[in-house]
Amino acid sequence: MEIQALVQSAEPDLTQSGTTDDFDFDFTELNVFATDIPYSALAHLRRYAPVYWNKIRNPATANDGFWIVTRHSDIVEIEKKPLIFSSHFGLTLSEAPPPNAGPPWSMVRDGLTHLDPPDHQNHRQVVLPLFSRRAIAELETKIRAIAVRVLEDACCEPEFDFAAEVALRFPVTVVLGEVLGLPPRDFSRAIYWSDVIVAPYDPNFSRSAAARAVQEIYTYALSLFKSRRQRPEQDIIGILAHTRLADGAEMTEEVFVRYFWSLFTGAFDTTASAISGGMFALLNHPEQYSKLLADPALIPTAIEEFLRWETPTIYFRRTATQDTVIRGQLIKRGERVIMCYAAANRDEEVFSNPDTFDIARKPNDHLAFGYGPHFCLGSNLARAEIRILFEELVRKQVRLKLNGEMRRARSNFQNRIKTMPVKVGSRGADGLSFAHALSVD
């Protein structure tokens, strides 16, 4: 069917949805996201303009606008068509580096998450076995030991920052330390690099900080490759350095740094966001918190609801490689398309009572890990980490309470809680503090 015919066959109100002028919403206004995801605005888009043209008001952002897609079914269809909706031009609103930008930037441009078929599938298969359920299950004992240690350290004081001392520290220790094999002395700068990349417009960072971070990550990746080739280790970085590519060729520096970039940038930040977001939701819904403490069997469904409710990655971008149509709206070649996962995870067509936080929700077909060929490579690891941490919290009947103002990152890309002060409540009728409870079994 011709493009124009597809446009004409659409419902009239949806055909004009992309040119809505009387709705004052700008996805690039980061101050809106500094307090929370603008769910009410996204709900308005889902209902009246599910394929919405967002005009650019910020001159620092490239091009004159982009499309925001907010319906669950539309995003699923986009994810199924990687040759029409390409990842190679960038995953965020910022443009991908040009081909002649030099080695550090080619690491970004040609990383695993930026590849399209058939290259994406070929490169993904190289590392997929390292993140299988079986591979993650073999790490569970170590992950649980880290969870207990992190909780013990945090709860030795009656008040602490859950976001920094638990939600962030735990996946950093697991993924950077146990999985990737980085030394603890490098954790702090790795966290800084991640913060700069995830929220480059955060006022805490200069405009040139992201460029420096890319260069530093590239240099660091090269040093890891050289050291692992000389002294093999049984961590993912060590295994990857000695892995042969899909065509049988030996791993090279150039390809290794691309893998490292993709693994590092998705290593811990989304899991940290899910953990802190999940706890924040429990603190704001005490009846659900009590329900979880009373029934550990609810942990699996609670995890999926954490991921839906506080979607860690707010959006990913694709770029149209040809003129195409979404829900009757013409999308021109070269135009950017934002798949807003946070909006799709509240879609009334998919979720019953989507604005209700329900840890027993079934089914829960959220898109927090994406869909299709680019479905999150580390989803098994992320789910295992979240499950184990909350198993330990529930096992010790921990009840935390907010103890100050929660603060989010100034980002429309990553839904990160940066600060969440809490205090430790009692452990049921016996009144034991959590720190004491951890040492009593």
C-alpha positions in Angstrom: 0.0 0.0 0.0 1.4 3.4 -0.9 2.5 5.8 1.8 -0.1 8.4 0.9 -2.9 5.9 0.9 -1.9 4.7 4.4 -2.0 8.3 5.6 -5.4 8.9 4.0 -6.8 5.7 5.5 -6.1 6.8 9.0 -8.7 8.3 11.4 -8.9 12.0 10.8 -8.0 13.1 14.3 -4.9 11.0 14.3 -3.8 12.2 10.9 -3.5 15.7 12.4 -2.0 14.5 15.7 1.5 15.4 14.7 0.7 19.0 14.1 -1.1 19.8 17.3 -0.3 23.4 18.2 -2.4 24.1 21.2 -0.7 21.6 23.6 2.1 23.3 25.5 4.6 20.5 26.0 8.2 20.2 25.2 10.0 16.9 25.8 13.4 18.7 25.9 12.4 20.9 28.9 14.6 19.1 31.4 13.3 21.1 34.4 10.1 19.2 34.0 11.9 15.8 34.5 13.9 17.1 37.5 10.9 16.5 39.7 9.2 13.5 38.0 8.3 12.1 34.6 5.5 14.2 33.3 2.9 11.4 33.2 -0.1 13.7 32.9 1.3 15.3 29.7 2.3 11.9 28.3 -1.2 10.6 29.0 -2.6 13.5 27.1 -0.4 12.6 24.1 -1.4 9.0 24.3 -5.1 10.0 24.1 -5.0 12.9 21.6 -1.7 12.8 19.8 0.0 9.4 20.1 2.4 10.4 17.3 3.3 13.9 18.3 5.6 16.4 16.6 7.7 18.1 19.2 9.1 21.4 17.9 12.5 22.3 19.2 12.7 25.3 21.4 16.2 24.7 22.6 18.7 25.9 19.9 21.4 23.6 21.4 19.4 20.6 20.2 20.0 19.5 16.6 17.3 19.8 13.8 13.9 21.4 14.1 11.9 18.7 15.9 11.2 15.0 16.4 8.3 12.6 16.8 7.2 11.3 20.2 5.4 7.9 20.1 3.6 7.1 23.3 1.4 4.0 22.6 2.6 0.6 23.6 1.6 -1.2 20.4 3.2 1.5 18.2 6.5 1.2 20.0 6.4 -2.6 19.6 5.9 -2.2 15.9 8.8 0.2 15.7 11.1 -2.1 17.6 10.2 -4.9 15.2 11.5 -2.9 12.2 15.1 -2.0 12.8 15.8 -1.6 9.1 13.2 1.1 8.8 13.8 2.6 12.3 17.5 2.7 12.7 19.6 2.8 15.8 22.8 3.8 14.0 22.1 7.6 14.0 21.9 7.8 17.8 19.9 6.5 20.7 19.2 9.8 22.3 18.1 13.2 20.8 21.8 14.0 20.3 23.2 13.1 16.9 25.6 10.2 16.6 29.3 11.2 16.0 30.2 11.5 12.3 32.2 8.7 10.6 35.3 10.8 10.6 35.2 11.8 14.2 38.1 9.6 15.3 38.6 6.3 17.3 37.0 7.4 20.6 33.8 8.5 18.8 33.7 5.5 16.5 33.5 3.5 19.7 30.2 5.3 20.4 28.9 5.3 16.9 29.6 1.6 16.2 28.8 0.2 19.7 26.5 -2.8 19.9 23.4 -0.8 20.8 23.9 1.5 17.8 24.1 -1.3 15.2 21.4 -2.4 12.8 20.9 -5.8 11.1 22.8 -7.8 10.2 25.7 -6.4 12.1 23.8 -6.1 15.3 22.7 -9.8 15.4 26.2 -11.0 14.5 27.9 -8.9 17.3 25.2 -9.6 19.9 25.6 -13.4 19.5 29.2 -13.0 20.6 28.3 -11.8 24.1 24.8 -13.2 24.5 26.0 -16.5 26.3 27.7 -14.4 28.9 24.4 -13.0 30.0 22.2 -16.1 29.8 20.1 -17.2 32.7 22.5 -20.1 33.4 25.5 -17.8 33.4 23.7 -15.4 35.8 22.5 -18.2 38.0 26.2 -19.2 38.6 26.8 -15.7 40.0 23.8 -15.7 42.4 25.8 -16.7 45.6 28.2 -13.8 45.0 25.4 -11.4 44.2 23.6 -12.3 47.4 26.8 -11.9 49.5 27.2 -8.4 48.0 23.6 -7.6 48.7 23.9 -8.5 52.4 27.2 -6.6 52.8 25.8 -3.5 51.2 22.7 -3.6 53.4 24.7 -4.2 56.5 27.0 -1.2 55.7 24.1 1.1 54.9 22.0 0.2 57.9 24.6 0.3 60.5 23.5 3.9 60.9 19.8 4.8 61.6 19.7 7.2 58.7 21.3 6.9 55.2 20.9 7.8 51.5 19.3 4.7 50.0 19.9 5.9 46.4 23.6 6.2 46.8 24.5 3.7 49.5 22.2 0.8 48.4 20.6 1.3 45.0 23.8 2.5 43.3 26.5 0.8 45.3 25.0 -2.6 45.0 24.8 -3.0 41.1 28.1 -1.1 40.8 29.8 -3.7 43.0 28.1 -6.6 41.3 28.4 -5.5 37.6 31.7 -3.5 37.6 33.4 -5.8 40.1 32.1 -9.3 39.8 30.8 -9.3 36.2 33.1 -7.0 34.3 36.1 -7.5 36.6 37.1 -3.8 37.3 39.0 -3.1 40.5 37.1 -1.3 43.3 39.5 1.7 43.0 38.0 2.5 39.6 34.4 2.4 40.7 34.1 6.1 41.5 35.3 7.4 38.2 33.2 4.8 36.4 30.1 6.2 38.2 31.1 9.7 37.2 31.5 8.7 33.6 28.1 7.1 33.6 26.5 10.2 35.2 28.0 12.5 32.6 26.9 10.3 29.7 23.4 9.7 31.0 22.6 13.3 31.9 24.9 15.6 29.9 22.7 18.6 30.6 22.8 18.2 34.3 24.0 21.5 35.8 26.6 19.6 37.8 28.5 19.0 34.6 30.2 21.3 32.1 29.3 21.1 28.4 32.7 19.6 27.6 32.5 16.9 30.4 30.8 14.3 28.1 33.6 14.6 25.5 36.3 14.2 28.1 34.4 11.2 29.5 34.2 9.5 26.1 38.0 10.0 25.6 38.7 8.7 29.1 36.5 5.6 28.7 38.2 4.8 25.4 41.7 5.1 27.0 40.6 3.0 29.9 39.1 0.3 27.6 42.3 0.0 25.7 44.3 -0.5 28.9 41.8 -3.2 29.9 42.2 -5.0 26.6 46.0 -5.0 26.8 46.1 -6.2 30.4 43.6 -9.0 29.8 45.4 -10.2 26.7 48.6 -10.4 28.8 46.9 -11.8 31.9 43.6 -13.6 31.1 40.9 -13.4 33.8 37.6 -15.3 34.0 35.4 -12.1 34.1 33.5 -10.9 31.1 36.2 -8.4 30.1 38.8 -11.2 30.2 36.7 -13.6 28.3 35.7 -11.0 25.7 39.3 -10.0 25.1 40.0 -13.6 24.0 36.8 -14.2 22.1 36.7 -14.7 18.4 34.2 -12.7 16.4 31.2 -14.2 14.4 33.4 -14.6 11.3 36.1 -16.4 13.3 38.5 -13.5 13.4 40.5 -12.6 16.5 39.2 -9.9 18.8 40.8 -6.5 17.9 41.3 -3.4 20.0 38.9 -1.5 17.8 36.0 -4.0 18.2 36.8 -4.6 21.9 36.3 -0.9 22.8 33.0 -0.9 21.0 31.8 -3.9 23.1 33.1 -2.3 26.3 31.3 1.0 25.6 28.0 -0.9 25.1 28.5 -3.1 28.2 29.7 -0.2 30.4 27.0 2.4 29.5 24.2 -0.1 30.3 26.1 -1.8 33.2 24.5 -0.5 36.4 22.6 2.8 36.0 19.3 1.3 34.9 19.4 -1.3 37.7 20.2 1.4 40.2 17.2 3.4 38.9 14.9 0.4 39.2 16.0 -0.4 42.8 15.7 3.2 44.0 12.5 3.7 42.0 11.0 0.5 43.4 11.8 1.5 47.0 10.4 5.0 46.5 7.2 3.5 45.2 6.9 1.3 48.2 7.6 4.2 50.6 4.8 6.1 48.9 2.4 3.2 49.0 2.8 1.8 52.5 0.0 -0.7 52.0 1.9 -2.3 49.2 5.1 -2.2 51.3 3.3 -4.1 54.1 1.9 -6.5 51.5 5.3 -7.3 50.2 6.8 -7.8 53.7 4.0 -10.2 54.5 4.3 -12.3 51.4 7.8 -12.9 49.8 6.1 -14.8 47.0 5.1 -11.4 45.6 8.7 -10.4 44.9 8.8 -11.6 41.2 5.6 -9.6 40.3 6.8 -6.7 42.5 10.0 -6.4 40.4 8.1 -6.2 37.2 5.9 -3.5 38.7 8.9 -1.6 39.8 10.2 -1.7 36.2 6.8 -0.6 34.8 6.1 2.1 37.4 9.5 3.8 37.5 10.7 2.9 34.0 14.5 3.4 34.2 15.1 4.4 30.6 12.5 7.0 29.7 13.0 6.7 26.0 15.2 5.5 23.1 15.4 7.1 19.8 15.3 5.6 16.3 15.7 7.4 12.9 13.6 6.7 9.9 15.6 5.4 7.0 12.7 5.9 4.6 9.3 7.6 4.4 6.9 5.5 6.5 3.7 5.7 8.5 3.0 5.3 12.2 -0.7 5.3 13.2 -1.6 7.1 10.0 1.1 9.8 10.5 3.7 10.3 7.8 7.2 10.0 9.1 9.8 11.3 6.6 13.2 9.8 6.0 15.8 11.2 8.4 13.3 12.3 11.0 13.9 11.2 14.6 11.4 9.0 16.4 11.3 8.9 20.2 9.9 5.7 21.7 8.7 6.8 25.1 8.8 3.7 27.2 7.6 5.6 30.3 4.4 6.6 28.5 3.9 3.1 27.0 4.2 1.6 30.4 1.1 3.5 31.5 -0.9 2.7 28.3 -4.6 2.2 29.1 -4.9 -0.2 26.2 -2.5 -2.6 27.8 -2.6 -2.1 31.5 -5.6 -2.2 33.7 -5.6 0.8 36.1 -2.2 1.9 34.8 -1.9 4.7 37.3 -2.2 2.3 40.2 0.9 0.8 41.7 0.2 -2.9 42.3 2.9 -5.3 43.2 0.7 -8.3 42.4 -0.1 -7.1 38.8 -0.5 -9.8 36.3 0.0 -9.7 33.4 2.6 -7.0 33.2 3.9 -6.6 29.6 6.0 -3.5 30.3 8.6 -2.2 27.9 11.3 -1.3 30.5 13.8 -3.5 28.7 12.7 -2.6 25.2 11.4 -5.1 22.7 12.6 -7.1 19.7 16.2 -7.3 18.4 17.5 -4.7 20.8 15.8 -6.2 23.9 18.1 -5.5 26.8 21.1 -7.8 26.8 21.5 -7.5 30.6 17.9 -8.1 31.6 18.6 -11.4 33.2 21.3 -9.9 35.4 19.2 -6.8 36.3 16.2 -8.9 37.3 18.5 -11.2 39.4 20.0 -8.3 41.2 16.7 -6.6 42.0 15.2 -9.9 43.2 18.1 -10.8 45.4 18.3 -7.4 47.1 14.6 -7.3 47.8 14.6 -10.9 49.0 17.1 -9.8 51.6 15.1 -6.8 52.6 12.0 -8.9 53.0 13.8 -11.7 54.7 14.9 -9.3 57.4 11.5 -7.5 57.4 13.1 -4.1 56.8 10.8 -1.1 56.9 12.4 2.1 55.8 10.9 5.6 55.9 11.6 8.7 53.9 13.7 11.1 55.9 14.0 14.2 53.7 13.7 15.4 50.1 14.2 13.0 47.3 16.2 14.4 44.3 16.2 13.2 40.7 18.7 13.6 37.9 17.9 16.4 35.5 17.4 14.1 32.5 14.7 13.1 30.1 16.6 10.0 29.2 17.5 8.2 32.4 14.9 8.1 35.3 17.5 8.2 38.0 16.9 9.1 41.7 20.2 10.6 42.9 19.3 11.2 46.5 16.8 9.5 48.7 17.4 10.0 52.5 15.7 7.3 54.6 15.6 6.2 58.2 15.4 2.6 59.5 12.1 1.7 61.1 11.6 -1.2 63.5 11.6 -4.8 62.5 8.0 -5.8 63.4 6.9 -6.5 67.0 10.3 -7.4 68.4 11.6 -3.9 67.6 14.9 -5.0 66.3 16.7 -2.6 64.1 17.7 -3.8 60.7 21.4 -3.5 61.4 20.8 -5.9 64.4 18.5 -8.1 62.4 21.1 -8.8 59.7 23.3 -10.5 62.3 20.5 -12.6 63.8 19.2 -15.7 61.9 
